[in-house]
Amino acid sequence: MGMMKQIFNSLMFKLFLAIFLIIGPLIIVHIINNYYANEVIRNQVAQSNKNMLNIYMDQIDKSLEGVGNYIFQLSANTDLYFLQYHENFDLNDYEEAKIRLFNSINNQSYFYTAIDSIFLYSSSYKDFFNTKKNDVNFSERMNATEEIHALLENKSENLIEGKWNLWKGKKNYYLLYYLNIDGVYVGAWVNMNNLIKPFKYIDFGETGRAMLATSELHPITNKDFIEDEKIDLTVKGNKFAIVGEKERFVAMKERSTVGDFYFLALIPESEILDKLPFLQRISSIISIGAVLFLFLFIFIMRKVFLQPINQIVSAMKKLRQGNMEIRVPMKRNSTEFEVMNGTFNHMISEIRDLKINVYEEKLNLQRAELKHLQLQINPHFFLNSLNIIYNLATVKEFTIIQEMSKCLANYFRFMFSSNSYFVSLEDELKHTENYLKIQQLRFPDSINFNIESPSELIKCNIPPLVIQTIAENSIKHAFHMDEPINIHITVKKDCEDSSFMEIIIQDTGEGFPEEVLRSLEIDDPLTTQKGERIGLWNVKRRLNLLYDGITSIHFSNEHGKGATVRIRLPI
């Protein structure tokens, strides 16, 4: 008896009963109406999707024609002459021509997204090379490359030159286009599965499909689906046909003008809906009935559903404002809301008890992360410095060895003694100067630097290793042996707000690459598998943790000065 009462009092039962009483009559009316609507909607949907198929097939054909035109233009490239065998050719001429051709087709491949690869094959040198798309599976690309290589090598009679050939590989169907220029094959191919990918997002219903088929209407894609549904793709007529045994589909097709394949659409007949004149004649009756049912529905929902929810929402708003004493009144209500209100009240009590522990744990995690970021040391710098000392000892440059050893000792003394989150600006600048002196000893006459700072700021505290890390980044990415690099470090008071200082680090290198500047602007971690450029992200992360957003760091390229980093810190 108690269980039955709980079920009848549950929110699910009340909602089900209310919806059934309100929607039930409307469902009966619409079932009768839909019986008359099937044929009308079938024709309308078929015509609409037939037009859509024409548009998409035209897009595919134009894309393939564009690739074919490019292959034809490429066949006139004079570098192809060097891929043919001639006894008087220098091998260097062949390699240079090969590089130029590869760069040409690789750059052009980005404009033809419909294809998988553009290739060149020299039958004289047995040399096959092609472009690659990053989104194509490696094993799939290698299988296609090997099979196409074998086709060209064996000169398959089934392939027609200057035409998009539908070719069945070991695992997939492909479209292949090629031209033969005196033993040098120039062409392109596309996996049919990739050709259909852009059309998978077209809404053909839950079980509908867009697919490709051969000129004999054998399925190229969705083979398992066609077999499971027992669908005959032999669509008779130009408009549409009804196919399928398990589920009925409206099928339409469109043939490609440049390749021997069809583009088909299968739309579930069960999902086709439309409005018929009969619906228009009874729409007024349905509208009046819907209004009456709506008022009844609103009244029931307000009593059973909305009022209890509003109580919980009101309590949540007060909780968000910091009122930890708020409680939801325990009134007689639906079983679900009684459980929800009790759980909510218990949750508030738990939150109040756990709040302090959560804050303390968060602070501990931030301290641990900050310490980890602060103590990162580049092992390559240490090993390279020891290697230089060894080489200097070999040539008996004892004076330079003494200076290098002294600088290294000061460098690592600072690194291992920086246990606090802040050091004085004076210590940080001395450490940076010491690091740059080490680099000068490593690369004589190649690195110049100057550091400017007003005396009233040198006792101010800043995070350790901020300036040195950015200077190190300039050495790592802007320095090369062809010409010397100049690094300028300037510290001054901020012009707009005297309670802030501005630290400017500039070098005379080539500046930051555009992709790096974009990543720094959106705060994207600059890390690779080798850990490259981790220092810049390290600096940004530490500043965020220590100053909680009141500081700023800006990266830019200034004309004639190279990379520039501006850091704004409170004094």
N, C-alpha and C positions, 0 to 999 in steps of 0.2 A: 504493500500500500504506500509506504513512504517513498519507494523507488519510482512508482508511477506518478506520484505527486511531484517529485523532483523533475521528471521528464516533461510533464505538462507545464511546469513552471519555467522550463529552460528557455533561453533566448532563441535557440535554434528552432524549437517547436513553434514558438510564437511567430517568428519571422516566416517560417514555412507556411503556417496556416494563413497569415495575413497576405502573403504573396499569392498563394493559391486562390484565395477568395477574390483578390483584386485582378490578377492577371489571367486566371483561368478562363473566364468568358471571352477575353480578348484573344487568347490563344485559339480558342475554338473558331472565332470569326476569321482569324488570319489563316488558319488551316484551310478553311473553305475557299478563302480568297486566293491562296497560293496554288490551289488545284487548277484554277483557270489561268494563272500567270505563267506557268512553266514554258509554254511554247513561245510566248511573246519574249520573255527574257532570254530564252535560248538564242533566238535570232538576233536580238540586240547585242548580247555579249559576244556572239560569234562574229558579227560584223565589226564591233569595236576592236576585238583582239586580232582579227584579220588585218585591220589597218595598222595595228601596233606591230604585228609581225613584219609587215611590209617595211615599216620604218626601221626596225632593228636589223632586218636582213640587209637593207640598203646601207646601213652604217657599217656592217661587217664587210660587205662587198667593197665599199669605198675604201675602207682601211686596207683590205688585201690588195686592191688596185694600186693604192699609194705605195705599198711595199714593192709590188711588182715594178712600178715605174722607177723606184729608187734602184732596184737591182739592175734594171735596164741601163740607167745612167751610170751605175757603178761599172758595168761591163765595158764602158768606154774609157775607164781610167787607165792612163798610160802605165801605171805601176804594175798592172796585170802582166805586162810584157816581160817583166823581170821574173815572174813566177813560172814562165815557160822555160824549158831547158835550152840553153845555148852554150856552146863550148867556150865562147869568148867572154862569157859573163863572169864578173867577179862575185864571189860569195858575199862580200860586204854589200854590193848593190842589191842582191836578193834579200838580205836581212833588213836593209833599210827600207826597201819597198814593202816588205812584209809588215814592218812596224807602222809605216804610214797607212797602209790599207787597214790594219787592225784598228788603229786609232780612229780612222774615218768611219768604219762600220760600227765601232763601239759607241762613238758619239751619236751617230744617227739612230742607233737602236733605242735610245731614250725617247725618240719622237714617235716610234711605232710600238705602242704598248700592246697592240693586239697580238703580236708575234712573240715567240719564245727566243728565237736566235737568228742572227744573220751569220752566214758562214762563207769561207773561202777554202777551196781545196785545189792544190796543185798536184795533178796526177804524175807530173814529171818527177817532183821531189817527194811524192807521197806525204805531203804536208797538209794537215787539216787543222784549221783554227776557226773559232767562232766566238760570238759574244755570249754573255751570260746574264741572266736576270736573277736578282737576289731572292725573289720570292718563289723560284723554281727549286724543287727538291733536288739535291745533289745527285743521288742515285738515278733519279728519273732523267736528269739532264745527261748524265754519262751514258745511260742506256740508249737514249735518243741519238746522241753523238756517234756512238759506235755503230748503230744500225744504219744511220744515214751515210756514214763513212763507207760502210760495206756496200750500200746501194750504189754509191758513186763509183767505188772501186770496181764493182762487178758490172757496171753499166747496165742496170736493169732495164729491160725492154718495156716494162709496164709504166715507166715514168716518161711523161711527155715534156719536152723542153719548152720553157716559156709559158707554162700553164700551172695553175695550182692543182696538184695531184693529191687525191685522197689515198693515203697509204696506211695499211694496217701493220703496225709493228708487233713485237712479241707481247706487249702488254696494253698498248694504247693505239688509238688512231691518230694520224698526223696529217696536216696539210703541208706539202712540200712544193716549193717553187725554185727553179734553178735555170741558169744559162751556162752553156759551155763555150768558153772562148779559147779555142786552140788548146784544149787540155786543162784549162783552169776553170773550175766550177764556182760560180757565184750564185748564192741563193739564200733562202730563208725557210724556216719551218715553224709550225705552231702545233702544240698539243691540243687536240679537239676538246679535251676536258677543260683546258684553260680558256679556250675560246668561248665556252658557254658560261664561265664563272660570272661575268658582269650581269647576266640575265637571271641568276638565281634569286636576286632580290626583287624581281617583279612579282607582284602578288597574284598568283594563280589559284589561290585557295590553299587550304591546309594540306591537301594531298595532291594538288596540281603540280605540274612540272613544265619547265621549258627544257627542250632536249634537241639533240642533233641526230640525224639519220643519214645513211648513205643514199645514193641515187636510186637504189632498189628498196629504199625504206626499211633497211635493217638498222636497228638501234646502234648508235655510237656511244651515247651516254645513257645512264639510267637503265642498263640492260636488266638488272635484277628486278627493278620495279616493273618493267614491261612484262617479264616472265611471270612474276607473282600475280599481277592483275590480269594476265592472259589478254593482253591488248594487241589487236591487229592494227598495225600502223598504215595499212594500205587504205589511205583516206581517198575515197572516190568523190569527185566533184571539186570545184574550186573554192567552195565556201567552208563547209565543215561536215563532220560525220560524228555519229554517236558510237563509241567503242568501249570495250571492257566488259568482262563477265562478272567479276566480284563487285566492282563499282563502276558506274557509268560515267564516262567522260565525254565532253565536247572537244573534239580534236580538230585542229587547223594546221595547215602546213604552208611553207613558203620556200621556194627553191632558190639557191644561190646562183647568181649569174656568172660568177668567176670560178666556182668550184663545184664538184660533183657531190653536193650534200644538201640536205633539207634542214630547215629550222622549224620545229614543231612546238605547239603548245597544247597541253592537256589540262582542261578545266573541269573540276568535279561538277557534275550536273546538279548534285544535291545542294551546292552552295549558290546556285543562281537564283537571284531574287529580283523582282521588279514590281512596279505598280501598274495595275490594269484599270481600264475604265470602270470595272465593277467596284474596285476599291474607292474610286472617286464618287460613285453614286451613294456608297454607304459611309463615306468619310464623316459626314455630319453626325450620323448616329453614333459612330465610334468616338467622335470627339466629345459629344455630350456625355456618353457613358464613361469615357476616360477621365473627364473632369470630376464626375461624381466619385469614381473610384479613387482619384488622386486625393480628394479631401479626406476620404475614409483612411487612405494609406498614411497620409500625413498625421492624422489624429492618433492612429495606432503606433506609428513610429515615434512620435513625440512622447507618448506615455511610456512605452516599453523600452525605447532605445535612446532617444536624444537626451531626455532629462538625466538619466544616470551618467551618460557620457559627459554632459556639461558639468556635472558635479566633479568628476575626475579631472577634466580639463581646467576648471577653476582652481582646484587644489594644486595642479601641476604648475600653473602660472605663479601662484604664491610661492611654491617651492623654488621656482627659478629665480624669484626675487630674493631668496635667501631665508625665507621663513621655514625653519626646520621643525616648527611646532604644529604645522597644519595637519589636519587629519580629515579623511572623508567620513561623513556621518554614516553610521551603520544602520540604514533603514531597510525595511522589508522590500525586497526587490527580486529580480530574476536570479536564479542560482549562480549564473556566470558572473553577474555584477557583484553579488555578495562575496564570492571568492576574490574577485578583482579588487574590491575595496579593502578587504582584509589584507590581501597581499601588498597593496599600495601602502597602507599604514605601516605594515611591518617593514617594508623596504625603506621608508623614510627613517625609521629608527635605526636600521642597519647603516644607512648612509651617514647619519650623524656620528655613529660610532667609528666608522671607517675613514671619515674624511681626513682626520689628522694623519693617520697612517699612510694614506695615499699621497698626501702632500710631501711627507717626509721621504717616502720611497722615490717620488719624482725628483726631489732635490738630490738624493744620493745617486740616482742614475745620471743626472746632469753633471754632477761632480766627477763621476767615473768617466763619462764620455769626454768631458773637458780635459781631464788628465791624460787620457789616451791620445787625443788630438795634439796636445801640447808636446808629448814626448816622442812623436814620430821622428825618426832619424833616417836619412837616406844612406844606406850602406855603401852605395857606389861612390859617394863623395869620400868617405873614409878610406876605402880600398884604393881609390885612385891617388889620394894624397900619399898613402904609404908607398905606393908603387913609384911615385915621383921622388920621394926621399931615397928609395933604393937606387933609382937611376942616377940621382945626384951624387950619391955616395960612390957609385961606380966611376964617375968622372971626377971625384974628389972636390966637389963644390961645397966645401965645408961651411962657408959663410951663409950660403943660401939654405943649406940643411939646417943650420942653427935657427935661422929666421923662420923657416917652414915649421920646424918642430915647436918653436915658441908660439907661433900662431895657432897650430893645431891644439896645443895644450890649452891655450886660452879659449879656443872654440869649444872643446869638449868640457872644459871646466864650467863654462856658462850653460851648456846643454844639460849637464847632469846636476847642476845646482839650482836650476829653475824649477823649484818645487811649488812656488806660489803662482797665483793666477795673474799677478801683475809685477812688472819690474819698472824701474825708472827709465825714462826716455834716454837718459845719458847712457845707461848700461846697454840698452837695446841698440843704440847707434854705435857704441864701441864694438859690440858683438858683430854688427853688420859690417863695420869697417874692417874688423879682423878677418871676417869671412872673405871679403873682397880682396884683401891683401893676399890671402892664400891663393885665390884665383889668379891674381897678378903673378905670383911666383910660379904657378902652373903654366900660365900662358904669358910670358914676358912680352911687353910692347903690344899687347892685344886687348887689354882691358884698362880703361881709365874710369875714375869715379871721383865725385866730390859730394860732400855732405854739408848741408847748411841748416843750422838750428839756432834760434835765439836763446840766449842764456836764461831767460825767465821761464822757459818751458822744460829745461833739461831735467828738472826734478819731478816733473809730472809722471804719473804712473800710466803705463800702457800694457796691454797683453804681451808676453814675451814671444819672440820669433815671428812677429807679424811683418816687420820691415825686412828682416833677413830672408824670410820665405819668399817674398815678392822679388827681392834682388836675386835670390837663387833661381827663381823662375826665369828672370831675364837672361842670366848666364846660360841656363839650360836650353832655352828655346830661341833666343835672339842672337846669341853669339855664334859666329863661325870664323874659321881661320883666315878667310879671304881679306877681311878688313877689320880694324879694331872697333870695339864697341865702347860707348860712353854711357855711364849710368849716373844719373843725377837724383839725389835725395834731398828734398826740401821740406822743412817743418816750419809752420807759421801759424799764427792765430787766424781763425776763420774770419773773413771779412764781414759776414752778415751777423755773426753771433760770437762775441769775444769769449764766451764760456766754452767754446769748442776750439780745437786745434785741427789743422789740415796737414796731412802728410802726403806728399806727392813723390812718386817714384817713376822716373822716366828712363827709357833707354833709346838708343839710336838704331835698334833693329828694324825688322820688317813689320812689326806690330802683331796684334792678335789676329788669327784667322777669323773670318766672319762667323763660322759655326761655333767657335769658342765663345765669341762675344754674345751670341744668342743664348748659348747654354748658361753663361754667367748671369745674363739678365733675368732668365726664368728660374735661376737657382737650381739648375740641373747638375747633379754631381758629376764632376769632371774626372771620372775614373775609367780606366780601361783594364784589360786583363794584365797589362804590365804595370799598372798603377801610374800611368803618365798623367801629369798635370793635377795630381791630387793635392798639391800644395795650395793652389788658389782656392779650391773648395774648402780646404782645411781652415784657411784664414777666415773665410766668410762664415763658416759654421761656428768657430770659436767666438767671433764678434757677436753673433746672434745669441749665443748662450750667455756671454758675459754681460752684454748691454741690453738685452731684451728689446731690440728694435730701435733704440734711440740713436744708434750710430749708423753710418752708411759707408759703403765702399763702391766705387764706380770704376769700370774698366772701359778704356777707349783707345783709339788710335789717332794721334795728332800728326798732321802733315809736317814732314821734316823732322819729327822727333821720335817716331816709332810708338811703342806701347806705352801707355800712361795709366797709372793706378792712383786714384785719389781716395784717401781714407779720412773720414771726419769722425773725430773722437772727442768726448767731453773732457775738459781739463779738470 
